[in-house]
Each structure stands twice: as C-alpha cells, then as structure tokens.
Amino acid sequence: MCVTAASKGLDATVDSRFGRCRYFIILDSDTMELEIVENASVAASSGAGIQAAQTIVNKGVEVVITGNVGPNAFQVLSSAGVKVATGAVGRVRDVVEKYEKGELKERSGPTVGGHFGIGGRRGRRR
C-alpha cells in the first residue's frame, strides 16, 4: 500500500494532496517494511496527478491512502486496479491501522476537482 506523506517515515504526517504530496510511503502492512519515494511531480506545472499516479502504478501498489485525490489521478489509479482510500489525517502508521480496521473507506470517484493542490481554493469541492 501507499500513503501520501509530508515527510519521511511512519511517523510522518499524511499529506492531504495526492498528486502534489512530497513523499509516497510504500509499505507492506503485514511487515511494515517500507520504501520512501520522493514525488518527482510535486512541482510540475501541470499533470502532477497523472504523473504521481503512474509512479504508484509502476510500483505495483494495490491501495493508496491519502487525504484527497483529483479526477485525473483517480482515473489512472482506478484504471490500473488500484484502490483509493481518502479522508486520511494524522500519522502514516495510524492511517494504515485505520485502513486495516476498515475505518477508512475506499472511494468510487475523486474527492476534489482538477488543480486542487496548486494553491488557493481552485478546484475544491464543497
């Protein structure tokens, strides 16, 4: 599974933005063995969600846990069979536990509009 994070490690805070998060914490929830991947698309002028989603797909991730996910990233992830759980807040280790307990639900669509993580309030759904 993969959790979007603001910094490195299991005690990192979950980043609410999928496409523009700083890091992807990819882990095996059984062993808690992890790989930290810097998000190369964090500063992309456009297409960050698509690029980030492709990175995750290429890593063979089955589940993404994040705060929010936009329409383009969601489309790439869901087309590849990756489940997306949103609404995550707190530390990476805690949201993994919540997901394992069924407290974070998988989404059937995006939670924000396009360009959500760029700044301001553009693209935010209410």
Backbone as JSON Lines, residues from 0, in Angstrom:
{"i":0,"aa":"M","n":[0.84,-1.18,0.0],"ca":[0.0,0.0,0.0],"c":[0.87,1.24,0.0]}
{"i":1,"aa":"C","n":[0.27,2.37,-0.3],"ca":[1.0,3.64,-0.37],"c":[0.22,4.7,0.39]}
{"i":2,"aa":"V","n":[0.94,5.47,1.2],"ca":[0.35,6.6,1.92],"c":[1.08,7.87,1.5]}
{"i":3,"aa":"T","n":[0.32,8.91,1.18],"ca":[0.95,10.19,0.84],"c":[1.42,10.86,2.11]}
{"i":4,"aa":"A","n":[2.63,11.43,2.1],"ca":[3.21,11.96,3.33],"c":[3.93,13.28,3.09]}
{"i":5,"aa":"A","n":[3.97,14.09,4.15],"ca":[4.65,15.38,4.11],"c":[6.14,15.25,4.39]}
{"i":6,"aa":"S","n":[6.55,14.14,5.01],"ca":[7.95,13.9,5.29],"c":[8.18,12.38,5.25]}
{"i":7,"aa":"K","n":[9.37,11.95,5.65],"ca":[9.74,10.53,5.54],"c":[9.42,9.76,6.81]}
{"i":8,"aa":"G","n":[8.99,8.52,6.66],"ca":[8.84,7.62,7.79],"c":[7.41,7.38,8.23]}
{"i":9,"aa":"L","n":[7.25,6.4,9.1],"ca":[5.93,6.01,9.59],"c":[5.3,7.05,10.51]}
{"i":10,"aa":"D","n":[6.12,7.91,11.1],"ca":[5.59,8.96,11.97],"c":[5.33,10.26,11.21]}
{"i":11,"aa":"A","n":[5.52,10.25,9.91],"ca":[5.25,11.43,9.08],"c":[3.76,11.73,9.07]}
{"i":12,"aa":"T","n":[3.43,12.98,8.86],"ca":[2.05,13.41,8.72],"c":[1.56,13.09,7.31]}
{"i":13,"aa":"V","n":[0.35,12.59,7.22],"ca":[-0.26,12.33,5.91],"c":[-0.42,13.65,5.16]}
{"i":14,"aa":"D","n":[-0.02,13.67,3.9],"ca":[-0.22,14.85,3.05],"c":[-1.61,14.72,2.44]}
{"i":15,"aa":"S","n":[-2.41,15.76,2.52],"ca":[-3.78,15.7,2.03],"c":[-3.87,15.69,0.51]}
{"i":16,"aa":"R","n":[-2.77,16.0,-0.17],"ca":[-2.79,16.08,-1.64],"c":[-2.1,14.86,-2.23]}
{"i":17,"aa":"F","n":[-2.77,14.16,-3.11],"ca":[-2.13,13.01,-3.74],"c":[-1.07,13.45,-4.74]}
{"i":18,"aa":"G","n":[-1.44,14.16,-5.77],"ca":[-0.53,14.5,-6.86],"c":[0.62,15.4,-6.48]}
{"i":19,"aa":"R","n":[0.44,16.19,-5.45],"ca":[1.48,17.14,-5.04],"c":[2.01,16.89,-3.63]}
{"i":20,"aa":"C","n":[1.85,15.66,-3.17],"ca":[2.45,15.31,-1.87],"c":[3.97,15.3,-2.03]}
{"i":21,"aa":"R","n":[4.68,15.42,-0.94],"ca":[6.15,15.41,-1.01],"c":[6.7,13.99,-1.16]}
{"i":22,"aa":"Y","n":[6.1,13.04,-0.44],"ca":[6.61,11.67,-0.45],"c":[5.48,10.66,-0.55]}
{"i":23,"aa":"F","n":[5.83,9.52,-1.1],"ca":[4.97,8.34,-1.07],"c":[5.65,7.34,-0.14]}
{"i":24,"aa":"I","n":[4.93,6.93,0.88],"ca":[5.44,5.89,1.78],"c":[4.78,4.59,1.31]}
{"i":25,"aa":"I","n":[5.57,3.74,0.69],"ca":[5.06,2.47,0.17],"c":[5.45,1.39,1.17]}
{"i":26,"aa":"L","n":[4.44,0.66,1.65],"ca":[4.75,-0.3,2.69],"c":[3.94,-1.58,2.58]}
{"i":27,"aa":"D","n":[4.49,-2.6,3.17],"ca":[3.81,-3.87,3.34],"c":[3.16,-3.79,4.71]}
{"i":28,"aa":"S","n":[1.84,-3.8,4.76],"ca":[1.16,-3.6,6.04],"c":[1.35,-4.77,7.0]}
{"i":29,"aa":"D","n":[1.74,-5.94,6.5],"ca":[1.99,-7.08,7.38],"c":[3.33,-6.94,8.11]}
{"i":30,"aa":"T","n":[4.37,-6.54,7.38],"ca":[5.72,-6.46,7.97],"c":[6.11,-5.03,8.34]}
{"i":31,"aa":"M","n":[5.38,-4.06,7.83],"ca":[5.67,-2.62,7.98],"c":[7.02,-2.26,7.34]}
{"i":32,"aa":"E","n":[7.52,-3.13,6.46],"ca":[8.7,-2.79,5.67],"c":[8.29,-1.7,4.7]}
{"i":33,"aa":"L","n":[9.14,-0.67,4.57],"ca":[8.72,0.44,3.72],"c":[9.78,0.9,2.75]}
{"i":34,"aa":"E","n":[9.29,1.57,1.73],"ca":[10.12,2.24,0.72],"c":[9.61,3.67,0.66]}
{"i":35,"aa":"I","n":[10.53,4.61,0.73],"ca":[10.15,6.02,0.65],"c":[10.51,6.53,-0.74]}
{"i":36,"aa":"V","n":[9.5,7.06,-1.43],"ca":[9.68,7.54,-2.79],"c":[9.36,9.03,-2.82]}
{"i":37,"aa":"E","n":[10.34,9.83,-3.23],"ca":[10.1,11.26,-3.37],"c":[9.21,11.46,-4.59]}
{"i":38,"aa":"N","n":[8.2,12.31,-4.45],"ca":[7.27,12.56,-5.54],"c":[7.91,13.54,-6.53]}
{"i":39,"aa":"A","n":[8.33,13.05,-7.65],"ca":[9.0,13.88,-8.66],"c":[8.06,14.88,-9.31]}
{"i":40,"aa":"S","n":[6.76,14.68,-9.2],"ca":[5.81,15.58,-9.86],"c":[5.29,16.68,-8.94]}
{"i":41,"aa":"V","n":[5.84,16.78,-7.73],"ca":[5.33,17.76,-6.76],"c":[5.37,19.2,-7.3]}
{"i":42,"aa":"A","n":[6.35,19.53,-8.12],"ca":[6.48,20.9,-8.64],"c":[6.1,21.01,-10.11]}
{"i":43,"aa":"A","n":[5.48,19.98,-10.66],"ca":[5.1,20.01,-12.08],"c":[4.12,21.15,-12.35]}
{"i":44,"aa":"S","n":[4.29,21.82,-13.48],"ca":[3.38,22.91,-13.81],"c":[2.0,22.4,-14.18]}
{"i":45,"aa":"S","n":[1.92,21.17,-14.66],"ca":[0.63,20.54,-14.94],"c":[0.82,19.04,-15.0]}
{"i":46,"aa":"G","n":[-0.26,18.31,-14.84],"ca":[-0.19,16.86,-14.93],"c":[0.39,16.16,-13.73]}
{"i":47,"aa":"A","n":[0.47,16.84,-12.58],"ca":[1.08,16.23,-11.39],"c":[0.34,14.98,-10.94]}
{"i":48,"aa":"G","n":[-0.99,15.03,-10.95],"ca":[-1.77,13.88,-10.52],"c":[-1.55,12.66,-11.39]}
{"i":49,"aa":"I","n":[-1.53,12.89,-12.69],"ca":[-1.33,11.79,-13.63],"c":[0.06,11.19,-13.45]}
{"i":50,"aa":"Q","n":[1.08,12.06,-13.36],"ca":[2.45,11.59,-13.19],"c":[2.62,10.83,-11.87]}
{"i":51,"aa":"A","n":[2.05,11.36,-10.8],"ca":[2.14,10.71,-9.5],"c":[1.44,9.35,-9.53]}
{"i":52,"aa":"A","n":[0.27,9.31,-10.14],"ca":[-0.48,8.05,-10.23],"c":[0.3,7.01,-11.02]}
{"i":53,"aa":"Q","n":[0.95,7.42,-12.1],"ca":[1.71,6.48,-12.9],"c":[2.9,5.93,-12.11]}
{"i":54,"aa":"T","n":[3.51,6.78,-11.29],"ca":[4.6,6.33,-10.41],"c":[4.1,5.22,-9.5]}
{"i":55,"aa":"I","n":[2.94,5.42,-8.91],"ca":[2.37,4.45,-7.98],"c":[2.01,3.15,-8.7]}
{"i":56,"aa":"V","n":[1.4,3.28,-9.86],"ca":[1.04,2.1,-10.65],"c":[2.3,1.29,-11.0]}
{"i":57,"aa":"N","n":[3.35,2.0,-11.41],"ca":[4.61,1.32,-11.78],"c":[5.25,0.6,-10.6]}
{"i":58,"aa":"K","n":[4.96,1.04,-9.37],"ca":[5.5,0.4,-8.17],"c":[4.69,-0.83,-7.76]}
{"i":59,"aa":"G","n":[3.58,-1.09,-8.44],"ca":[2.77,-2.26,-8.12],"c":[1.92,-2.12,-6.88]}
{"i":60,"aa":"V","n":[1.61,-0.9,-6.49],"ca":[0.81,-0.63,-5.3],"c":[-0.64,-1.08,-5.55]}
{"i":61,"aa":"E","n":[-1.26,-1.65,-4.52],"ca":[-2.64,-2.1,-4.62],"c":[-3.64,-1.13,-3.99]}
{"i":62,"aa":"V","n":[-3.19,-0.35,-2.99],"ca":[-4.06,0.57,-2.28],"c":[-3.31,1.88,-2.04]}
{"i":63,"aa":"V","n":[-3.97,3.02,-2.29],"ca":[-3.43,4.34,-1.96],"c":[-4.29,4.92,-0.85]}
{"i":64,"aa":"I","n":[-3.63,5.45,0.18],"ca":[-4.3,6.14,1.27],"c":[-3.83,7.58,1.24]}
{"i":65,"aa":"T","n":[-4.78,8.5,1.17],"ca":[-4.44,9.92,1.04],"c":[-5.57,10.77,1.62]}
{"i":66,"aa":"G","n":[-5.37,12.08,1.62],"ca":[-6.42,12.98,2.06],"c":[-7.44,13.18,0.95]}
{"i":67,"aa":"N","n":[-6.95,13.56,-0.22],"ca":[-7.81,13.84,-1.38],"c":[-7.14,13.35,-2.65]}
{"i":68,"aa":"V","n":[-7.95,13.1,-3.66],"ca":[-7.44,12.7,-4.96],"c":[-8.3,13.37,-6.04]}
{"i":69,"aa":"G","n":[-7.62,13.91,-7.04],"ca":[-8.3,14.59,-8.13],"c":[-8.77,13.62,-9.22]}
{"i":70,"aa":"P","n":[-9.51,14.14,-10.19],"ca":[-10.11,13.28,-11.21],"c":[-9.11,12.57,-12.12]}
{"i":71,"aa":"N","n":[-8.06,13.23,-12.53],"ca":[-7.1,12.61,-13.44],"c":[-6.31,11.51,-12.75]}
{"i":72,"aa":"A","n":[-5.85,11.79,-11.55],"ca":[-5.12,10.77,-10.79],"c":[-6.03,9.59,-10.47]}
{"i":73,"aa":"F","n":[-7.27,9.88,-10.08],"ca":[-8.2,8.81,-9.75],"c":[-8.42,7.91,-10.96]}
{"i":74,"aa":"Q","n":[-8.57,8.5,-12.12],"ca":[-8.8,7.73,-13.34],"c":[-7.63,6.78,-13.63]}
{"i":75,"aa":"V","n":[-6.4,7.3,-13.52],"ca":[-5.22,6.47,-13.77],"c":[-5.15,5.33,-12.75]}
{"i":76,"aa":"L","n":[-5.34,5.66,-11.48],"ca":[-5.25,4.64,-10.43],"c":[-6.33,3.58,-10.59]}
{"i":77,"aa":"S","n":[-7.58,4.02,-10.76],"ca":[-8.67,3.05,-10.84],"c":[-8.58,2.21,-12.1]}
{"i":78,"aa":"S","n":[-8.12,2.78,-13.2],"ca":[-7.95,2.01,-14.44],"c":[-6.92,0.9,-14.27]}
{"i":79,"aa":"A","n":[-5.96,1.11,-13.38],"ca":[-4.92,0.11,-13.12],"c":[-5.32,-0.85,-11.99]}
{"i":80,"aa":"G","n":[-6.52,-0.67,-11.45],"ca":[-6.98,-1.56,-10.38],"c":[-6.51,-1.19,-8.99]}
{"i":81,"aa":"V","n":[-5.96,0.02,-8.84],"ca":[-5.5,0.49,-7.53],"c":[-6.69,1.06,-6.76]}
{"i":82,"aa":"K","n":[-6.9,0.58,-5.54],"ca":[-7.97,1.09,-4.68],"c":[-7.49,2.4,-4.06]}
{"i":83,"aa":"V","n":[-8.43,3.33,-3.84],"ca":[-8.08,4.64,-3.28],"c":[-8.95,4.9,-2.05]}
{"i":84,"aa":"A","n":[-8.3,5.09,-0.91],"ca":[-8.99,5.44,0.33],"c":[-8.62,6.89,0.66]}
{"i":85,"aa":"T","n":[-9.61,7.71,0.91],"ca":[-9.36,9.13,1.17],"c":[-9.86,9.53,2.56]}
{"i":86,"aa":"G","n":[-9.61,10.78,2.89],"ca":[-10.01,11.31,4.19],"c":[-9.01,11.03,5.28]}
{"i":87,"aa":"A","n":[-7.82,10.59,4.9],"ca":[-6.79,10.25,5.88],"c":[-6.16,11.5,6.48]}
{"i":88,"aa":"V","n":[-6.05,11.53,7.79],"ca":[-5.35,12.61,8.51],"c":[-4.57,11.98,9.65]}
{"i":89,"aa":"G","n":[-3.49,12.63,10.03],"ca":[-2.68,12.11,11.14],"c":[-1.38,11.52,10.66]}
{"i":90,"aa":"R","n":[-0.85,10.58,11.44],"ca":[0.42,9.94,11.11],"c":[0.21,8.76,10.16]}
{"i":91,"aa":"V","n":[1.23,8.49,9.36],"ca":[1.17,7.39,8.41],"c":[0.82,6.08,9.11]}
{"i":92,"aa":"R","n":[1.52,5.74,10.18],"ca":[1.28,4.47,10.88],"c":[-0.16,4.37,11.37]}
{"i":93,"aa":"D","n":[-0.74,5.48,11.8],"ca":[-2.1,5.46,12.33],"c":[-3.14,5.26,11.22]}
{"i":94,"aa":"V","n":[-2.93,5.88,10.06],"ca":[-3.91,5.72,8.98],"c":[-3.83,4.32,8.36]}
{"i":95,"aa":"V","n":[-2.65,3.72,8.39],"ca":[-2.53,2.33,7.93],"c":[-3.36,1.43,8.85]}
{"i":96,"aa":"E","n":[-3.24,1.65,10.14],"ca":[-4.01,0.89,11.12],"c":[-5.51,1.1,10.91]}
{"i":97,"aa":"K","n":[-5.91,2.35,10.7],"ca":[-7.33,2.65,10.47],"c":[-7.83,1.94,9.21]}
{"i":98,"aa":"Y","n":[-7.02,1.94,8.17],"ca":[-7.42,1.27,6.94],"c":[-7.59,-0.23,7.18]}
{"i":99,"aa":"E","n":[-6.64,-0.81,7.88],"ca":[-6.69,-2.25,8.17],"c":[-7.93,-2.61,9.0]}
{"i":100,"aa":"K","n":[-8.38,-1.69,9.85],"ca":[-9.58,-1.93,10.67],"c":[-10.87,-1.6,9.92]}
{"i":101,"aa":"G","n":[-10.75,-1.1,8.69],"ca":[-11.94,-0.75,7.91],"c":[-12.5,0.62,8.24]}
{"i":102,"aa":"E","n":[-11.71,1.45,8.92],"ca":[-12.18,2.78,9.32],"c":[-11.99,3.83,8.23]}
{"i":103,"aa":"L","n":[-11.18,3.54,7.23],"ca":[-11.05,4.42,6.06],"c":[-11.68,3.69,4.89]}
{"i":104,"aa":"K","n":[-12.57,4.36,4.21],"ca":[-13.31,3.72,3.13],"c":[-12.72,4.05,1.77]}
{"i":105,"aa":"E","n":[-12.8,3.07,0.89],"ca":[-12.35,3.27,-0.48],"c":[-13.36,4.12,-1.23]}
{"i":106,"aa":"R","n":[-12.86,4.92,-2.15],"ca":[-13.69,5.84,-2.93],"c":[-14.03,5.26,-4.29]}
{"i":107,"aa":"S","n":[-15.15,5.72,-4.83],"ca":[-15.54,5.31,-6.18],"c":[-15.36,6.45,-7.16]}
{"i":108,"aa":"G","n":[-14.79,7.57,-6.68],"ca":[-14.54,8.71,-7.54],"c":[-13.63,9.7,-6.85]}
{"i":109,"aa":"P","n":[-13.23,10.77,-7.57],"ca":[-12.34,11.77,-6.99],"c":[-13.01,12.55,-5.86]}
{"i":110,"aa":"T","n":[-12.21,13.15,-5.0],"ca":[-12.75,13.94,-3.89],"c":[-12.61,15.44,-4.11]}
{"i":111,"aa":"V","n":[-11.8,15.83,-5.07],"ca":[-11.61,17.25,-5.4],"c":[-11.55,17.4,-6.91]}
{"i":112,"aa":"G","n":[-11.72,18.63,-7.36],"ca":[-11.6,18.91,-8.79],"c":[-10.15,19.0,-9.21]}
{"i":113,"aa":"G","n":[-9.93,19.18,-10.49],"ca":[-8.58,19.31,-11.01],"c":[-7.87,20.54,-10.45]}
{"i":114,"aa":"H","n":[-6.56,20.48,-10.37],"ca":[-5.71,21.59,-9.92],"c":[-5.86,21.91,-8.44]}
{"i":115,"aa":"F","n":[-6.35,20.98,-7.63],"ca":[-6.59,21.21,-6.21],"c":[-5.34,21.59,-5.44]}
{"i":116,"aa":"G","n":[-4.24,20.93,-5.66],"ca":[-3.06,21.13,-4.83],"c":[-2.17,22.28,-5.22]}
{"i":117,"aa":"I","n":[-2.56,23.05,-6.23],"ca":[-1.69,24.12,-6.72],"c":[-1.65,25.32,-5.78]}
{"i":118,"aa":"G","n":[-2.69,25.55,-5.05],"ca":[-2.73,26.69,-4.14],"c":[-4.08,27.37,-4.24]}
{"i":119,"aa":"G","n":[-4.36,28.2,-3.27],"ca":[-5.66,28.86,-3.27],"c":[-6.77,27.85,-3.05]}
{"i":120,"aa":"R","n":[-7.94,28.17,-3.58],"ca":[-9.1,27.32,-3.37],"c":[-9.64,26.75,-4.68]}
{"i":121,"aa":"R","n":[-8.88,26.9,-5.76],"ca":[-9.32,26.38,-7.05],"c":[-9.54,24.88,-6.99]}
{"i":122,"aa":"G","n":[-10.61,24.45,-7.62],"ca":[-10.85,23.03,-7.76],"c":[-11.4,22.34,-6.54]}
{"i":123,"aa":"R","n":[-11.59,23.05,-5.45],"ca":[-12.07,22.39,-4.23],"c":[-13.58,22.14,-4.32]}
{"i":124,"aa":"R","n":[-13.97,20.91,-4.0],"ca":[-15.38,20.57,-3.94],"c":[-15.89,20.81,-2.54]}
{"i":125,"aa":"R","n":[-17.09,21.29,-2.46],"ca":[-17.71,21.51,-1.14],"c":[-18.9,20.61,-1.0]}
